[in-house]
């Protein structure tokens, strides 16, 4: 029996909808706002839609580069990258930094942002961002389909070796996620969400 209240599709055969719903359903997602530089020191800053944290000890974060882009090449060359929290106040500069420009174009300058030195890596962080991670590359994995066929997407994983947090976001020593107003990618052609205190609820694990 076919449930007419459920839209079912096989991705390989197309979704049959005006816009692919996949990344809207897996979300909202944190934004991988990645800073890097090439071997010559030319800066790059780019947001990635597929980003998350994957481990506690050591702390590991990762993002997926769909296509071998400048950021991927830079990280492979230097072994380092930064992650910078994209907030509501930084939404427009973050969006400006995703412009398709040649490798020699500095997206920090393009977006009107300030690069400041990191403490454990050579790659700078975004001064305007209230939270930044300094990361050293651990793995680059090319993704593949269930049949083993490689796809043109690379998962970049890095160990967080330095963390910067604006003190205003530490309330009695506890990081206040909502106070930072991070923005999250929600799929569709232009949808984002902001985390606010009103959206918070608490639920403890069963013992």
N, C-alpha and C positions, 0 to 999 in steps of 0.2 A: 504494500500500500504506500502511495506517495502522499506525504504530508504537504498539503498545499499552502500551509502557513509557514513553511521553511523554504528559503531559497537555497538550493544546493547547486554547487558547480565544481567541476574538476579544473584546477588552475591551468593545466596543460591545454585544455580545450576552450579557455576563455571564461570570464566571469559573467558576461552578458549584461553588465550594468554600465551606467554612464561613466563611472570612475572606479578603478580597482580598489576594493574595500580592504585589502589585506592589511596595509599598514595603519588604517584607521581603526581596525578591530584590535590590533596588537598595540594598544596605546591608551592614553597618551604616553609618549616615550621621552626620556631625557634626551637632550640635544648634545651631541658630541662636538663641542666647539673647540677644534684642535689647532693649536699653534705649533709651527715647525719651521725649520729653515733648511736650505739645501747645503751642499758641501762648501759652497762659496759664501754662505752666511745670508743669502737672500731670504727674507721673511715670507711666511705664508700663514694665513689664518682662514679656516674654513669650517662651516657647520656640517655635521653628519647626522642623518636622521636615524640611523641604526647605531645606538650606543648604549652601554650599560656597564655596571659593576659585576664582577664574576667571582671574586674571592675576598676573604677577610685577611688571612695571614699566609703569604704576604698579600697586601691589597692589590688587586689586579682589575683594570678596566680595559674595555675594548670597544672598537667601532669597526663597521664594515664599509670599505671603500668599493662602491659599485663602479668598476672601471679602475685602471691603474692611474690614479690622479697624482697631482703634484705632491699632496700630503703623503701618500704612500711612498713615493720615490724618495722624498726627503727623509722620512723615518728610516727607510731601508739604508740610506746613505749615512745617517748620523747616529741611529740607534736611540733617538730621544724624541719626545713630544710633550706638549702641555695640553691639559684639559682646562677649560675656563667655563664657569657657570654662566649660562645665558639667562638673564632675568628680564622681567617686564620692561624695566628702564633701558635695557640694552637690546630690546627686540629689533629695533630698526637697524642699528649698527650690525647686529648679527646677520640680519637678512642681507644687508649690503655686502657683507663679506663672502656671500655665496655666489657673487657674480662670476660668470665664466670669463676669466681674464688670463692672459699669458703668464707663464711662470715668473717672469721678471717683475710683475706688478705686485707691490706690497699691499696686501689686504688690510693690514693695520691702518696704513695711511688712507686707503680707499674708504674705509669705514669711519675714519676720524677717531681711531683708538690709539692708546698709548702702550707701546711695548716696554715692559720693565724687566730687569734681570731676574732670573730664577736663582736659587741658592745651591741646587744640586745638579742642575743640567744647564747646558749652554743656551737652550731654547728659551726665549722670553715668554712671559705671561701677559695677559691683558690687565693693565692697571685698573681699569674701571670695573672689572668683575670682582665680586666680593669673595669668591671661592675659586681657587685654582689648584690643580694637581700637577706636580712635576713627575714625568713618567719615563722609565727606561724600557725599551722594547724587549719583550720576552719571546714573542712568536708572531710570525705572519703566516696565516693559513689560507690557502686558496680553497674556496668552497666548491662543492661538487653536488650534483644531483644524486637521487637514489640509485641511478644506474651507473654511477661512477664518473659521469661526464663532467669535466671541470667547467665552471661558470666564471664569467669575468667579474668576480667579486672576491675581495680579500679581507679576511678578518685580522685586524691588527690588535694585538694584546700587549699591554705594558704594565710593569710593576710601578706602583705609586711610591716614589722615594722622597717626596716632599709635598706638604699640604699647606696652603695659605687660606686662612679664614678671617674675614672681617670680624673684629671683636664685637661689633654691635649685634652679630648673629648668635653670639654665645650668651644664653640666658641661664645664669647660675651654673655655668659650665656645660650646658646642654645646647647643642646646635639646634636652632629654631628654623626648620625647613621653610615654614610659611612666611617668616619674616623676610627671607631672601626673595620671595616672589619669583621663583624659577618658572620659566616657560617650558612647555612640553609640546612636542610635535604630535598632531592628532590625525594625520593623514588628510586625504582630500587635496584639492589644489592649493589651499591656503589656511587650513585650520590649525590653531594653536590653543592651548589652555594655560592659565596661570593658577598656581597653587596659592590659596588664600587661607587664613585662619578659619573662616566659616566652613570650609570644606573638610576640616579635620574631624576624625573620630578615633577613639582609642579602643583597642581590643587586644587582650593579653592571651598568650598561648595557654592551652589547658595543661595542667600539671599532672 
